[in-house]
Amino acid sequence: MANHRHAHGPDGHSHGSHSHGVSADADRRWLLGALALIVLFMAGEVVVGLAARSLALLSDAAHMLTDAVSIVLALIAMALARRPARGGYTYGLKRAEILSAQANGITLLLLSAWLGYEAVVRLLEPPEVTGSLVLVTALVGIVVNVAATWCLSRANRSSLNVEGAFQHVLTDLYAFVATAVAGLVIVTTGFTRADPIASLIVVALMLKAGLGLVRASGRIFLEAAPAGIDPDAVADRLISGSEVKEIHDLHIWEITSGEPALSAHVLVAPGGDCHAVRRDLQRTLREEYRITHTTLQVDHVGEQLGQDLLTLGRSAVEARDRPRDEHCDDVHGPVHRGGPHEH
């Protein structure tokens, strides 16, 4: 039997024409606008925070610093992602945004640890805090963060670090609300511990944002399946075709945020049309799972094993005794077969 092995992308070639970069809709002007607002206000907030001896204001400024850094890294990552793939970087520099998102998440975690420690110290020994300065600055901060959040909402948020920057500025908005409440409490009651309590609220929000970014970027670096996609469920859906008898070496990962990819070894019934099966599977993946970057190796059942034995000069006895699960020398992951599924 002639060998019908195929390893094609959606367009019938080994590498289809796909768009792997951050979307061209990502508008640098909106990011730069948000960055300008954040940096200008952050500088003023540091000055007022030091004058008012307010840790809540300083913690807000520190969080805004991470926002500014995340936007700068997002801009750099966008520029790198637009570079064409060349040399050893066969995907280009698509994961530059994931590196920046992870760096931003780690920075958030480190800052939250430091600010949490300082807040606990100030809870035990509260210093004098100028509540009126805290209140006025926090109210201005709410206005600035609303404007910055609006700017980022207009930019392309399919990029992980652009979305991260948006979430951070939104978190800052909540933090400024907490700080404004703390300033109001200090002005009306003189309860200065409201300032470190507000700082702890900011710390909790920073921890949540930082852990989310580190977790999301870590999944991409570890080649985990995209959130919301179950590889076993995908395999069960693909194996439901009448001519598909087995799927193994199924891998689903993200090249960068929002760009899932899939590869698999597919075995079809003897005499089945490998090209038609491949097209059907790719249509299913595209329409039902929005996976457009696919590489499928399609063989007839028993075909590749026979080719391997001819190449290696193995005997008919070895062919007869070789377990079915060893269609490939090194199968990665569960084997999915037609009929009652075996995982």
N, C-alpha and C positions, 0 to 999 in steps of 0.2 A: 504493500500500500504506500502510495506517495506520502511524503511528510507534509502535513498541512499546519505547521506551526506558524503562528502569527503573533506579533507583538506590536500592536498598533494603537495610535491615539484616536480621538474622535473623528478625525478627518481621514483616517485610513493610512496615515503615515506613522513612523515610529515616534515622531514628536510633532503633535499638532500645533496649530497656531493659536496659542492661548495668551491671555493677558494676565500676567502674574504680578504686576506692580501695584503700588497704591494707586487708586483710581485718579484719573486726570481731573476729576471734579473737585479734588481736594484743593481748596482755595487758600493760597498762601496769605492773601490779604487779610482774611478773617483771623488767621492764626497770629499774624503780626499785630493786628489790632488788639487782640486779647492780650498778647505779650506786653505791648506798650502800657495798657491799662494796669496790668498786674505789677510790672516793674516800678512804675511811677508811684503807685499807691504803697507798694511794699516798702520803698525807701522812706516815705513819710511815716509809715506805721512804726518802723524801727525807731525813728527819732522820738515819736510820741510815746511809744512803749517804754523807752528808757527814761524819758522825763516823768512819766506817770508811775514808773516802777511796776508795770503791769505785765505779768507773765502771760496772761491770756492774749494780750496784743502781740507780744513777742512770739508766742507759739503760732498765732495766726500768720505773722510775717514769715516764720519759718516754713509753714505749710505753703504759703504763696510762693516762696522761693522754689519749692519742689514743683509747683505748678509752672513757674517760668522755665525751669530746667526741662520739664517734660515737653513743653511747647518747642523749645529750642531743639531738643533731641528729635522731636517729631519732624521739624523742618529739615534737619540734617538727614534723617532717615528717608524722607521723601526724595531728597536729592540723590541719595545713594541708590534708592530703589529704582530710579529712572535709568541708571546706567545699564547698558546691555550686558547680557551674559557673555563671558569670555574666559578663556583659559580654564583653570580649575574650578572657577565659580560658575557651574553650569546652570544655576538658578539666578545668577547675578547676585546682587546684595539685598535680596528681598527680606532677609531676616535682620537687617539693621534695625528695623522698627521694633523687633522683638527684643533685641539687645537693649535698646533704649528704654523700652517698657519695663524690662526686668531691673535695669539700673535705677529707674525711677521708683519702682516698688521697694527695692532694698533701701534706698535713701529714705523713703517714708517710714519704714520700719525702724531704722536707726534713729531718726529724728523723734519718732514717737517714744522710743525708749528713754532718750535724754529728757524730753519734755515731761514725760510721766514721772521721772525721778525728781525733777525740779518742782513739779506740782505737789508731790507728796511732802517734800521738804517745806514748801510754803504753807501747806495745810497745817503742819506741826508748828511752824513759827511764822505766822502771817506778817508780812511787812505792811507799811502804810501804802495805800494805793489811791491815786487821784481818780475817783469814780467818774467825775464829769468828763475828763479827757478820754477815759475808756469808752464811755457811752457815745460821745460825739464821733470818735474815730471809728467805732464799730458801725454806727449808722451810715457813715460815709462808705465804709467797707462793704456794706450790704448793697449800696447803689453800684459801686464799682464791680462787684462780683456778678450782679445781675447783668450788667453790660458785657462783661467778659464771657459769661455763660452764653449769652445770646450770640456773641461773635463765634464762639466755638461750635454752637449748635448749627451754624450756617456752613461750617466746613465739613469735609468728608469724614465721617466717623466710622468708616469700615476699617480703618487702621487702628490697631490695638492701642498705640500710644496717643493717637488723637482722641479716641474714646476715653482713654485714661486721663488725659488732660481735662476733658470735659467733666468727667466725674469728680476730679480733684477740685476744680473751680466750683462745682456744685456743692461739694463737701465744705469748701471754704465759706460758701454762702450760709450753710447751716451753722458753721462755727462762728461766724460773725453775729448771727442771731443770738447764739448762746452768750457771746461776749457782751453784746448790747444788754441782754438781760442781767448779766453780772454787773455791768456798770450802773444800771438802774438800781439794782439792789444795794450797791455800795453807796450811791448818792442818797437813797431814801432811808437806809437803815444803818449804814456804817459797817455792815458785815463784810469785812475784807476777804474772808475765806471764799466768797463767791467767785473771786478771780481765779484761784487755783482749781476750784471745782469746774469752772468753765473750761480751763485748760485741759482737765481730764476728759471732758466731753470731746474736745478737739483731738486729743490723743486717741480716743476710741475710734473716731471717724478716720483718722490717719491709719490706724492699724487695719481697719476694714479695707480701705482703699489699697494699702500696700500689699496686704495678703492676697487680695483679688488679682492685682497685677502680677505678682510673683507666681501665683498659681496658674494663671492663664498663659503667661509666657513660658513657664516651666513645662506645661503640657505640650506646647509646640516644640520646644527643644528636645523633649523626650519622645517625640514622634507619636504622641497619643492621638487617638481618634478625636476629631473635633467634638466639642460639647454638643449633645443632642443627636449624635449619630452612633448607633449601636452596630458594630461590625457584624455580630452574629445575626442581627435582624436583617442587615443588608444582604448577607450571604444567603439567608433563608429566602429572601425575595428573589435573588438572582437564580438560585437553584430551582425555583418553581417552574422554570421553562422546561418544556417537554424533552428537548434534546440535551439539556445540561445535566450531566451525570455526577459531576464532582467539581468542587471549588476548594482550592487550598492556597497557601501562601498569600492569603488576602491581607493587604495592608492598607489602612486608611490613615492619612496624616494631613497636616496643614503645612504648606510651603511657607506661608506667612498668614497673618490673621485674615480670615475670610476667604482663603484660597485653598480649599480641600483638594487632595489628590488621592488616587486609588490605583493599586496594582494588584493583580491576582493571576493565578494559573487556573485555567478553566478546561475541564475535560468534557467533551461532547460524545454522543453516541456514535458508534462506527457508521460511516456513511453520512453523518450529519454535515450540514453546511456551516463550516467554521466562520466564514465571513458574515453570514446572516446572523448567527448567534452573537458574534461580537457586536454587530450593529444594534441588535435588540438590547443587549446588556447595556451598552453605552447610552442608548436612548432612555432606558429605565433609570440609570444613574443620573443622567442630566435632568430629566423631568421630575423625578420623585425625590431626589436627594440633592439636586443642584451641584453635583460633582461633575465637572466638565474636563478635568485633567485626569484621564484614565489610561493605563497601560495594561492591556490584557494579553496574556499568552494563551492561545487557544489550540488545544491538541485533541485528537481522537483518543478515546479510551484505549490504553494498551500500546498506543503508537510510540510515545516517547520512550517507554520502557524497552520496546524492541530496538529502537535506535541506539539507546545506551548500551544494550547488550552486544549489539553488532560492533559498536565502537570499542568496547572494552574486551571483546572476544570471550564473553562468558558463555557457559554451556547452557543447554536447554534445561538441565536439572536446576541450575541456579535461577533461571527465569521462572520455573514452576514453583520453586520454594520461596521466592522473594515475596514478602508481605505486601498486600495492596497499599498499605499506608506509605510504602516506600517508593511511590511513583517518582518522587524527587529524592535525591540523596540526603537532603536536609530540609524537611518540611517545617516551616515556621507557623505555629499556631494550629488551631483545630482544622480538621478535614470535614467539609460539608458535602454530603452526598444526597442525591435525589431519592425520593421516597421518604421513609421514616428517617428523620435527620439524626446524624450521629455527630456529636460535638465533643 
